[in-house]
Amino acid sequence: MENKTLILHDTFLYKWGGERLILLMAKVLDTDLASGFFDKWSYDLREQWFEWKMIEISSPIFKKWFRHIKLKWAFLFKTKFLKDYKNVIFSWDCLGAVRNCPKNVKKYYYCHTPPRYIFDQKEVYLSKVPLLIRPIYLILLKLFKNMYLSDISKMDVIFTNSKTTQARIKFFTWYDAEIIYPPVDITFFKPSEIRKEYYFSYARLSEIKRVDKIVAAFMQMPDKELVFAYWKNDPEKWKILKSVEWYNNITPIESPSDDELRKLIRESVATIYIPVNEDFGMSPVESMACGVPVIWVNDWWLKETVSDWETWILIWKEAKVKDIKAAVEKLSLEESIKMKEKCIIRASDFSLESFGSLLRDKMDNGRI
């Protein structure tokens, strides 16, 4: 049967929360899926039950700004097939393709966050650009910003993942967005009776996730064990791996499978997640679904749902090493087990069934 709905996601380059969300969205809507490319180190969609059409628009490229330019061109000029669908859902930084949607195509945008290199984190990104090419970078940045603001204006409906991102969208674009919280498959992320004495991080190794601070804290706590997962394409992989070479209490694990990841989460004392200005963050909800509390930073969207000392341990938003250490010392395995039931109950609010029902209802009352 020909599909009426397509999700267009910018790239499947990583195994991050955004990619997992899109897979779950495709699952509840039974959609086709298009992307700039499907990299081998991201999810294998066919192994993830996905059975609909996959459309690869471009090809993998790892030089970041070359990738941006190549993909911008591909979304602009290689997405004529969008006219064949009744509904198109855009995800992440691919909005240029909206120019290939006829007026009769319903256009939805699930905005995980407005592109951070353009808006709220642009100074951070600019600081990494060599001085000699900054003038060219700034010209491109201005062009990309204008394109984004033009393209988002063509959307029929904008969805987002939290009140925090909703406010961010309003501030930077002046557009309103409807909140649909990302789901967790609570039939997969389930508790275990086996619990062990280690703390677990599976945020990507990038500056904005501050895994380096988590590592630094455990370097000062040789009696506490940290396990962290990472993936092939993580930008700070080599820097962080080099720093932990001589620490017996810190164990890196490369590219765990979904089953391995679930095991690492649910057998831990707690997961640790301390990003900068996070939009939603699916991994803490996955952790709670496994009955495992989260050490998290008291910032941004967390304030919408947090219940301190019931499902989370909060640290100050600056996430200083001493604060991480204090939280780890406070949250023993015994305390963690006491929090298990509250964690499971809280995670049930983000079930895949609730997400699918709400999404269908908002997309023309289920007529997609």
C-alpha positions in Angstrom: 0.0 0.0 0.0 1.3 3.4 -0.9 2.1 5.6 2.1 0.5 9.0 2.5 2.9 10.3 5.2 6.7 10.9 5.2 9.1 11.9 7.9 12.1 13.9 6.7 14.9 13.9 9.2 18.2 15.7 8.5 20.7 12.9 9.1 21.0 9.5 10.8 24.6 10.1 11.8 24.4 9.3 15.5 22.5 7.1 18.0 21.0 10.1 19.8 17.6 10.9 21.3 16.4 12.7 18.2 17.0 9.7 16.0 15.3 7.4 18.5 12.3 9.8 18.6 11.9 9.8 14.8 12.0 6.0 14.8 9.3 5.9 17.4 7.3 8.5 15.5 7.5 6.4 12.3 6.4 3.4 14.3 3.2 4.9 15.7 2.3 6.6 12.3 3.5 3.9 9.9 5.3 6.4 7.7 8.0 6.4 5.1 11.3 7.9 6.2 13.7 10.1 4.3 17.1 11.5 5.4 20.1 13.2 4.1 21.9 9.9 4.8 21.7 6.8 6.9 25.2 6.3 8.4 26.2 2.8 9.4 27.1 4.0 13.0 23.6 5.2 13.6 20.5 3.0 14.0 20.1 0.1 11.5 16.5 0.8 10.7 15.7 -2.6 9.3 16.9 -4.2 12.6 14.7 -1.6 14.4 11.5 -3.2 12.9 11.2 -0.4 10.3 9.5 -1.8 7.2 8.4 1.2 5.2 10.3 3.0 2.4 13.7 4.5 3.2 14.9 7.4 1.0 18.5 8.6 1.2 18.8 12.0 -0.3 22.6 12.5 -0.2 25.6 10.6 1.2 27.7 10.6 4.4 30.3 13.3 4.8 32.1 14.0 8.1 33.6 17.5 7.6 31.0 19.4 9.5 30.6 22.6 7.5 31.0 20.7 4.2 28.3 18.5 5.5 26.0 21.4 6.2 26.5 22.9 2.8 26.1 19.6 0.9 22.9 18.8 2.8 21.4 22.3 2.4 21.8 21.8 -1.3 20.4 18.3 -1.3 17.3 19.3 0.7 16.7 22.2 -1.7 17.2 20.4 -5.0 16.8 16.6 -4.4 13.4 16.4 -2.6 11.0 16.8 -5.4 9.4 13.5 -4.3 7.7 15.3 -1.4 4.9 16.2 -3.8 3.9 12.5 -3.8 2.8 12.6 -0.1 -0.2 14.0 1.6 1.6 14.8 4.9 5.3 15.6 5.5 6.8 15.9 8.9 10.1 17.8 9.1 12.7 17.0 11.8 15.9 18.9 12.7 17.7 21.0 10.1 16.1 20.1 6.8 13.5 22.8 6.3 14.8 23.9 2.9 13.0 20.9 1.5 9.6 22.6 2.3 10.1 24.6 -0.9 9.3 21.4 -2.8 6.0 20.8 -1.1 2.9 21.9 -3.1 0.2 23.9 -1.3 -2.0 20.8 -1.0 0.7 18.9 1.1 0.2 19.3 4.8 3.5 20.4 6.4 4.4 19.7 10.0 7.6 20.5 11.8 8.7 18.7 14.9 11.2 21.2 16.3 13.6 19.5 18.8 15.2 23.0 19.1 15.9 25.8 16.7 19.4 25.2 15.2 21.7 26.0 18.0 24.6 27.0 15.8 22.3 29.8 14.5 20.6 30.9 17.6 21.3 30.3 21.3 24.7 28.6 21.0 26.1 30.6 18.0 28.9 32.2 20.0 30.1 28.7 21.2 30.2 27.5 17.6 31.8 30.7 16.4 34.6 30.4 18.9 35.7 27.1 17.3 36.0 28.6 13.8 39.6 29.7 12.8 39.9 33.5 12.6 40.9 33.5 9.0 37.6 32.0 7.8 35.2 33.6 10.3 34.1 36.2 7.8 32.9 33.5 5.4 31.4 31.6 8.3 29.4 34.6 9.4 28.1 35.2 5.9 26.9 31.6 5.7 25.4 31.8 9.1 23.4 34.8 8.1 22.2 33.1 5.0 21.3 29.9 6.9 19.4 32.0 9.5 17.4 33.8 6.8 16.6 30.5 5.1 15.4 28.9 8.3 13.1 31.8 9.2 11.7 31.8 5.7 11.2 28.0 5.7 9.6 27.8 9.1 7.0 30.3 8.0 5.7 27.8 5.5 4.8 25.2 8.1 1.2 24.5 8.8 1.8 23.2 12.3 4.9 23.4 14.6 5.3 20.7 17.3 8.0 20.8 20.0 9.2 18.7 22.9 8.9 21.0 26.0 7.8 24.3 27.3 11.5 25.3 27.3 11.8 24.7 23.5 8.4 26.2 23.0 9.6 29.5 24.6 12.9 29.3 22.6 11.0 29.0 19.3 8.8 31.9 20.2 11.8 34.0 21.2 13.8 33.4 18.1 11.1 33.0 15.4 7.9 34.5 16.9 6.0 31.4 16.0 3.8 29.4 18.3 4.4 25.6 18.8 2.3 22.9 20.3 4.0 20.6 22.8 4.1 16.8 22.3 6.5 15.3 24.8 8.9 12.7 23.3 8.0 9.1 24.1 9.8 6.1 25.6 9.0 2.6 24.8 8.2 1.4 28.3 7.7 -2.2 27.0 11.4 -2.2 26.2 12.9 -0.1 28.9 11.9 -2.1 32.0 13.4 -2.6 35.4 15.8 -5.4 36.4 16.1 -7.2 39.7 19.9 -7.1 39.2 21.5 -3.8 40.4 25.2 -3.1 40.6 27.5 -0.5 42.2 28.2 1.7 39.2 27.0 5.0 37.8 26.2 5.3 34.1 26.4 8.1 31.5 25.3 7.7 27.9 25.2 11.3 26.7 27.2 11.8 23.5 30.8 12.9 24.0 30.4 16.6 23.0 31.1 19.8 24.7 27.5 20.7 25.3 26.8 17.4 27.2 29.6 18.0 29.7 30.6 14.4 30.0 34.2 15.6 30.6 32.9 17.0 34.0 31.4 13.7 34.9 34.7 12.0 34.1 36.6 14.6 36.1 34.4 14.0 39.2 35.0 10.2 39.1 38.8 10.8 38.7 38.5 12.3 42.2 36.4 9.4 43.6 38.5 6.2 43.0 36.1 4.3 45.3 33.2 5.0 42.9 32.7 3.3 39.5 31.7 5.2 36.3 30.7 3.4 33.1 30.0 5.6 30.1 28.9 4.7 26.6 30.0 6.5 23.5 29.6 6.2 19.7 31.9 6.2 16.7 31.0 9.7 15.6 31.0 11.5 18.9 32.9 14.8 18.5 34.9 14.7 21.8 35.5 10.9 21.7 39.3 11.0 21.5 39.8 13.7 24.0 37.7 12.0 26.7 39.0 8.5 26.0 42.6 9.8 26.3 41.8 11.4 29.7 40.6 8.2 31.3 43.3 5.8 30.1 44.9 5.3 33.6 41.7 5.3 35.7 40.6 1.8 36.7 37.3 3.0 38.1 36.2 4.5 34.8 35.1 2.2 32.0 34.2 3.4 28.4 32.0 1.2 26.3 31.8 1.7 22.6 28.5 1.6 20.6 26.4 -0.7 22.8 23.4 -2.3 21.1 19.9 -1.4 22.4 19.8 -4.6 24.5 23.3 -3.8 26.0 22.3 -0.2 26.6 19.2 -1.2 28.5 21.2 -3.6 30.6 23.7 -0.9 31.4 21.0 1.5 32.4 18.8 -0.7 34.5 21.6 -2.3 36.5 23.2 1.0 37.5 22.8 3.0 40.7 21.9 6.0 38.7 22.4 7.6 35.3 24.1 11.0 35.1 23.0 13.7 32.6 24.2 17.3 32.9 23.8 19.0 29.5 23.9 22.8 28.8 20.4 24.3 28.3 18.8 20.9 27.3 15.6 21.0 25.3 14.1 17.7 26.5 16.5 14.8 26.9 15.0 11.3 26.3 17.7 9.4 28.2 16.6 10.5 31.7 13.0 9.2 30.9 14.5 5.9 29.6 16.4 5.7 32.9 13.3 6.3 34.9 11.4 3.7 32.9 14.1 1.2 34.1 13.4 2.3 37.7 16.8 4.1 37.9 17.0 7.7 39.2 18.9 10.4 37.4 21.5 12.9 38.6 20.6 15.9 36.5 21.3 19.5 36.3 18.6 21.9 37.6 18.1 23.8 34.4 15.6 24.4 31.5 13.0 21.8 30.7 13.7 19.7 33.8 11.8 22.3 35.9 8.6 21.2 34.1 8.6 17.7 35.5 11.1 17.4 38.3 10.3 15.8 41.6 13.5 16.2 43.6 14.5 13.1 45.7 11.6 11.1 44.2 13.0 10.4 40.7 16.0 12.8 40.4 18.9 14.2 42.2 19.5 17.8 41.2 22.7 19.7 41.0 23.3 23.4 40.2 23.1 24.3 36.5 26.8 25.2 36.4 27.4 21.5 37.0 30.7 21.9 38.9 32.8 18.9 39.6 32.2 19.2 43.4 28.4 19.2 42.9 28.6 16.0 40.8 30.7 14.4 43.5 28.3 15.4 46.2 25.3 14.0 44.3 27.1 10.7 43.7 28.0 10.4 47.4 24.5 11.2 48.4 22.8 8.7 46.1 23.7 5.2 47.2 22.4 2.0 45.8 20.1 1.6 48.8 18.6 5.1 48.2 18.3 4.4 44.5 16.3 1.2 45.0 13.9 3.2 47.3 13.2 5.6 44.4 12.5 2.8 41.9 8.7 2.8 41.9 8.4 6.6 41.7 10.7 6.5 38.7 8.6 3.9 36.9 5.3 5.8 37.6 6.8 9.1 36.3 8.1 7.5 33.1 4.7 6.1 32.3 3.5 9.6 31.6 5.8 9.5 28.5 4.5 6.2 27.0 4.6 5.5 23.3 0.9 4.9 23.3 0.2 8.3 24.8 2.5 10.0 22.3 0.9 8.3 19.3 -2.6 9.1 20.4 -1.8 12.8 21.0 0.2 13.1 17.7 -2.6 11.6 15.7 -5.2 13.7 17.4 -3.2 16.9 16.6 -2.6 15.9 13.0 -6.1 16.6 11.8 -7.8 14.4 14.4 -6.0 11.3 13.2 -6.7 11.6 9.5 -3.2 11.4 8.2 
